[in-house]
Amino acid sequence: MTTFLAHGSAANEIGLDQLHELIQEALDQLGERARVLAVVPDATRGSSQAGLVMAEVYRYYQRGLTDVLPALGTHRPMTNYDIAKLYPDIPPELFREHRGDFDVIPVGELPASVVSEATGGWYQQPWPVEMNRLILAEEHDLIVVVGQVSPHELVGMSGCNQALFMGIGGKNSLDAAFRLAAFSEPDCVQGRPQTALRRVFNQAQEYFLQHLPIVFIMTVVDESVPGGILRGLVIGDDHDAFWQACRMSQQVNRTRVASPWERVIVDLTAENYSTVWRGNRAIQRTRLALAEGAELVILGDGLHTFGENAHRDHLIRRFGYRSRERLLELAEQDADLYAEPAVLAHLLQGSSEGRFRVTYCPGSLTRAEIESVGYHYGDVHEWRRRLPAELPQTDWINLDGKQWYYIADPSLRLWTL
């Protein structure tokens, strides 16, 4: 197993010319390939710079690139507009839609003993592995998995084999991954390269995918500036390549604060945040830097519902963002919640555990709706009137004589003590 290329740092900037040279250098080491499948980020990962990477992959292989499969996970399929926006240099006829209910086949089960060891005994059930049939058909002589490495609320650090086991996995695999993460990780895992779920993914890759010609192209993107800067690029087929990308991301995507924050405002752009499901990144990305009793205000003009679909929205409204202890108890007692571990994980990650106060200021959701799930309500127009005319991307601002830390978009950055 090999790391073909590892380039970048927190101070580095990879321009288009250098990106072309780096990808060509790495792909040259692989030799000629006649039929290439690319697994790529979907519409919710536009900041990954995967469009630029894929332009170079297509430039290199041309007709050899036969299939492009977006890793959807729990997200909606990409539209023609999404494809044209994110991947303008790739012929749209190469794109295949991943349908988790129809396009997956069972691979096998990771034994309960292996899962138990990976989770430190917290989770002792076998993990079912299902994956898109394109990956397993063995019709390709190269499978390129493109993705961004950054802090992630479920697996610690996103990227690498997560795109395979969650992005193009089946419902059983996804449910088991969410349930495993919810039950086996009592502490916040964001920013940690080694977590229970990541260990399970690595074991599953060793068990079931070793025979496949898989290479990971991992980007590290700095979004502290508008448009983002590509800081790092790592290409390889081994776990060490992922660790190297993680080390870069920890330098680029994590900000350490000197003392706990008392007051924070997170501003969610209407274009990118229409649901509390996604808006709760404001909580996930800041919780490790918040003081006991801190106030977190979330401005979300585009927020109009809680869940990404009607069923999940109903469950969020029904159970709310309670304490971890109570939610795990409810999951054991209630068949509806147990059957939707993605919702359980979302509720756990969106709870303040009574440690700090969350005030949501939505565009369309009412006070009664916000308060019914356990958050406080604020008027988004009133809060916007109080904000200074000039706002930073991230920095301290003065509001009515008090200092607040302002974050324009929580997206890919993680704040910790």
C-alpha positions in Angstrom: 0.0 0.0 0.0 1.3 3.4 -1.0 1.1 7.1 -0.4 1.7 8.5 -3.9 1.7 12.2 -2.9 1.3 14.3 0.2 1.7 18.0 -0.4 0.7 21.1 1.6 0.5 22.9 4.9 -1.5 25.6 6.7 0.6 28.3 4.9 0.5 26.6 1.5 -1.7 27.5 -1.5 -2.1 25.1 -4.4 -2.9 27.0 -7.6 -4.4 25.5 -10.8 -1.0 24.9 -12.5 0.5 23.2 -9.4 -2.7 21.1 -9.0 -2.3 19.9 -12.6 1.3 18.9 -12.0 0.6 17.2 -8.6 -2.3 15.1 -9.9 -0.3 14.2 -13.1 2.7 13.2 -11.0 0.5 10.9 -8.8 -1.5 9.3 -11.6 1.7 8.7 -13.6 2.7 6.3 -10.8 -0.4 4.2 -11.3 0.3 3.4 -14.9 -2.2 3.2 -17.8 -5.8 2.5 -16.9 -8.6 1.8 -19.4 -11.8 2.0 -17.3 -11.9 4.4 -14.4 -14.7 5.0 -11.9 -14.7 8.1 -9.8 -16.6 8.4 -6.5 -17.1 12.2 -5.9 -18.7 14.6 -3.4 -22.3 15.5 -3.9 -24.0 19.0 -4.0 -23.6 19.5 -0.2 -19.8 19.4 -0.5 -19.3 22.2 -3.0 -16.4 23.6 -1.0 -14.3 20.5 -1.4 -12.6 21.7 -4.6 -13.5 18.3 -6.0 -14.6 20.0 -9.3 -11.0 21.2 -9.9 -9.6 17.8 -9.0 -12.0 16.0 -11.3 -11.3 18.3 -14.1 -7.6 17.2 -13.9 -8.6 13.5 -13.5 -10.8 13.8 -16.7 -8.0 15.7 -18.5 -5.6 12.8 -17.6 -7.8 9.8 -18.5 -10.2 11.3 -21.1 -12.3 8.4 -22.4 -10.8 6.2 -19.8 -13.1 7.9 -17.2 -16.3 5.9 -17.8 -18.4 6.4 -14.7 -18.8 9.2 -12.1 -20.8 8.3 -8.9 -21.7 11.0 -6.4 -21.5 9.9 -2.8 -25.0 10.9 -1.6 -25.3 9.2 1.8 -28.5 10.5 3.3 -28.7 13.5 0.9 -30.9 14.1 -2.1 -29.7 13.2 -5.7 -27.8 15.7 -7.6 -29.7 17.7 -10.2 -28.4 18.6 -13.7 -27.9 22.1 -12.3 -25.8 20.7 -9.4 -23.7 18.7 -11.8 -23.1 21.6 -14.1 -22.2 23.9 -11.2 -19.8 21.5 -9.3 -18.4 19.6 -12.2 -18.6 21.8 -15.3 -15.6 20.1 -17.0 -17.0 16.6 -16.8 -19.5 15.3 -19.5 -22.9 15.0 -17.7 -23.6 11.6 -19.3 -20.9 10.1 -17.2 -22.8 10.7 -14.0 -24.6 7.8 -12.3 -27.2 8.2 -9.5 -26.7 6.3 -6.3 -30.0 4.9 -5.2 -29.5 3.4 -1.7 -32.6 1.2 -2.0 -32.0 -0.3 -5.4 -28.3 0.0 -6.5 -26.6 -1.7 -3.5 -25.7 -5.3 -2.9 -24.7 -6.9 0.4 -20.9 -7.4 0.8 -20.9 -9.2 4.1 -20.9 -8.6 7.8 -18.0 -7.3 10.0 -18.0 -9.8 12.9 -19.4 -8.6 16.3 -16.0 -9.4 17.9 -14.2 -7.0 15.5 -16.8 -4.3 16.0 -16.6 -4.7 19.8 -12.9 -4.4 19.8 -13.0 -1.3 17.5 -15.5 0.4 19.8 -13.9 -0.5 23.1 -16.8 -2.8 23.9 -19.4 -0.1 23.7 -21.1 -1.7 20.6 -21.2 -5.5 20.3 -23.2 -6.2 17.2 -22.0 -7.2 13.7 -21.9 -4.4 11.1 -23.6 -5.1 7.8 -21.7 -3.9 4.7 -23.7 -2.9 1.6 -22.3 -0.9 -1.3 -23.2 0.3 -4.7 -22.9 -2.5 -7.3 -20.7 -0.3 -9.5 -17.9 -0.6 -7.0 -18.2 -4.3 -6.6 -18.8 -5.3 -10.3 -15.0 -5.4 -10.8 -15.5 -3.8 -14.2 -13.0 -1.0 -13.5 -9.2 -1.1 -13.4 -9.1 2.0 -11.2 -11.6 3.4 -8.6 -10.7 7.0 -7.7 -12.4 8.3 -4.5 -12.3 12.1 -4.3 -13.2 13.9 -1.2 -12.3 16.5 1.5 -10.8 15.8 4.8 -12.2 18.1 7.5 -13.8 17.9 11.0 -16.9 15.7 11.1 -19.5 15.3 13.8 -20.0 11.5 13.3 -16.7 10.0 12.2 -14.3 12.6 13.6 -12.6 13.5 10.3 -14.4 13.2 7.0 -13.1 11.7 3.8 -11.3 8.5 2.6 -13.3 5.3 3.0 -16.2 7.2 4.6 -17.3 8.0 1.1 -17.6 4.3 0.3 -19.2 3.0 3.4 -21.6 5.9 4.0 -21.7 7.9 0.7 -22.5 4.9 -1.5 -23.6 2.4 1.1 -27.1 0.9 1.6 -29.6 1.8 4.2 -28.6 -1.1 6.5 -25.0 0.1 6.4 -25.9 3.7 7.0 -28.3 2.9 9.9 -25.7 0.7 11.5 -23.0 3.4 11.2 -25.3 6.1 12.7 -26.4 3.7 15.5 -22.8 2.6 16.2 -21.6 6.3 16.4 -24.6 7.3 18.6 -24.2 4.4 21.1 -20.4 4.0 21.2 -19.1 7.6 21.5 -20.1 9.4 24.7 -17.9 12.4 23.9 -17.7 14.8 21.0 -15.5 13.2 18.3 -15.0 16.1 15.9 -11.5 16.7 14.8 -10.3 13.2 15.9 -8.8 11.0 13.2 -9.2 7.9 15.3 -12.7 7.1 16.4 -14.8 4.0 16.9 -16.6 4.5 13.5 -13.4 5.1 11.7 -11.8 2.0 13.1 -14.8 0.0 11.9 -14.5 1.5 8.4 -10.8 0.6 8.3 -11.5 -2.9 9.4 -14.3 -3.3 6.8 -11.9 -2.0 4.1 -9.4 -4.6 5.1 -12.0 -7.4 5.2 -14.0 -6.6 2.0 -12.2 -4.2 -0.4 -8.6 -5.1 -0.4 -8.9 -6.8 -3.8 -10.2 -3.6 -5.5 -8.0 -1.0 -7.2 -9.0 2.0 -5.0 -7.0 5.2 -4.7 -8.1 8.2 -2.5 -7.6 11.8 -3.6 -8.0 13.9 -0.5 -8.2 17.7 -0.4 -7.7 20.0 2.6 -9.5 23.4 2.0 -9.2 26.6 4.0 -12.5 28.4 4.1 -11.4 31.2 6.3 -11.3 33.3 3.1 -14.2 33.7 0.7 -14.2 31.0 -2.0 -11.7 28.8 -0.1 -8.1 28.0 -0.7 -6.8 24.6 -1.5 -4.0 24.1 1.1 -3.3 20.4 0.9 -3.5 17.4 -1.4 -2.9 13.8 -0.4 -3.2 10.8 -2.8 -2.8 7.2 -1.7 -4.3 3.8 -1.2 -3.4 3.3 2.5 -4.5 4.5 5.9 -1.3 6.5 6.4 -2.3 8.8 3.5 -5.5 9.6 5.4 -3.6 10.3 8.6 -1.4 12.7 6.7 -4.4 14.5 5.3 -5.9 14.6 8.8 -2.8 16.3 10.2 -3.0 19.0 7.5 -6.7 19.5 8.2 -6.1 19.9 11.9 -3.7 22.7 11.1 -6.0 24.3 8.5 -9.6 23.7 9.7 -9.2 23.8 13.5 -8.9 27.1 15.5 -7.8 26.9 19.1 -9.2 29.6 21.4 -7.4 30.9 24.5 -10.4 30.9 26.8 -14.0 29.7 26.6 -16.5 31.9 24.8 -19.3 33.4 26.7 -21.3 34.8 23.7 -21.3 33.6 20.1 -23.3 34.5 17.0 -23.3 32.1 14.1 -24.7 33.4 10.8 -26.2 30.8 8.4 -26.5 31.8 4.8 -30.0 31.2 3.4 -28.6 29.6 0.3 -26.8 26.8 2.2 -28.9 26.3 5.2 -32.7 25.7 4.9 -33.1 23.1 7.6 -32.1 22.9 11.3 -30.7 19.5 10.3 -27.9 21.3 8.5 -28.0 24.5 10.6 -26.9 22.6 13.7 -23.4 22.7 12.4 -23.5 26.0 14.3 -23.7 23.9 17.5 -21.4 21.1 16.4 -18.6 23.3 15.3 -18.5 25.6 18.4 -19.5 23.5 21.4 -15.9 22.6 22.3 -15.1 26.3 22.7 -18.2 27.4 24.6 -18.1 28.2 28.3 -20.5 26.8 30.9 -23.7 28.9 30.6 -22.6 30.5 27.3 -25.1 32.0 24.9 -25.1 30.7 21.3 -27.3 32.7 18.9 -28.0 31.2 15.5 -29.2 33.4 12.7 -31.0 31.4 9.9 -33.1 33.5 7.5 -33.5 30.5 5.3 -34.6 28.0 7.9 -38.1 26.7 7.3 -38.1 23.2 8.8 -36.2 20.8 11.0 -35.5 17.6 9.0 -34.3 16.9 5.5 -37.5 14.9 4.8 -41.0 14.7 6.2 -40.4 11.6 8.3 -37.3 12.8 10.0 -38.8 16.2 10.5 -41.7 14.6 12.3 -39.4 12.6 14.6 -37.3 15.7 15.5 -40.5 17.6 16.4 -41.7 14.6 18.4 -38.6 13.9 20.5 -36.6 17.2 20.6 -33.0 17.9 21.5 -32.8 16.2 24.9 -29.9 15.0 27.0 -27.8 12.1 25.8 -29.0 9.9 28.6 -32.7 10.6 27.9 -32.3 10.2 24.1 -30.6 6.8 24.4 -33.2 5.7 26.8 -36.0 6.7 24.4 -34.2 5.0 21.5 -34.3 1.7 23.5 -38.0 2.2 24.3 -39.4 3.6 21.1 -39.3 1.6 17.9 -39.7 4.6 15.6 -36.6 6.4 17.0 -34.6 3.2 17.1 -35.4 2.6 13.5 -34.0 6.0 12.5 -30.5 6.1 14.0 -29.6 9.1 11.8 -32.2 11.1 13.6 -31.0 9.8 17.0 -27.4 10.9 16.1 -28.6 14.3 14.9 -30.6 14.9 18.1 -27.6 13.9 20.3 -25.3 16.2 18.3 -27.8 19.1 18.5 -28.3 18.9 22.3 -26.6 21.4 24.5 -26.8 18.9 27.4 -27.9 21.9 29.5 -24.4 23.3 29.4 -25.1 26.3 27.2 -28.1 28.2 25.9 -29.1 27.9 22.2 -31.2 30.7 20.7 -32.5 30.0 17.2 -33.5 32.9 15.0 -35.2 31.3 11.9 -36.8 32.8 8.9 -40.0 30.8 8.8 -40.2 28.5 11.9 -42.4 29.9 14.7 -41.5 30.5 18.3 -43.8 27.6 19.3 -42.0 25.2 16.9 -38.5 26.2 18.0 -39.3 26.0 21.7 -41.1 22.7 21.3 -37.8 21.0 20.5 -35.9 22.5 23.4 -34.3 25.6 21.9 -34.9 29.3 22.7 -36.4 31.6 20.1 -35.2 34.9 18.7 -36.4 37.3 16.1 -33.9 37.2 13.2 -34.9 40.7 12.0 -34.4 42.2 15.4 -31.0 40.6 15.8 -29.9 41.7 12.3 -30.8 45.3 13.1 -28.4 45.1 16.1 -25.5 43.9 14.1 -22.7 46.3 12.8 -22.9 47.3 9.2 -19.5 45.8 8.5 -19.1 42.1 9.6 -16.0 39.9 9.6 -15.8 36.3 8.4 -14.9 35.3 12.0 -13.9 37.8 14.7 -15.1 39.7 17.8 -17.8 42.3 17.4 -19.3 44.8 19.8 -23.0 44.4 20.3 -24.8 46.7 22.8 -21.6 47.1 24.8 -20.8 43.4 25.0 -18.3 41.4 23.1 -19.6 38.6 20.9 -17.6 36.2 18.7 -19.2 36.3 15.2 -18.9 33.4 12.7 -20.2 34.0 9.2 -20.5 30.3 8.3 -19.4 27.3 10.6 -19.0 25.0 7.6 -15.6 23.3 7.7 -13.9 25.0 10.7 -13.8 23.6 14.2 -13.2 25.8 17.3 -11.7 24.2 20.4 -10.0 25.2 23.6 
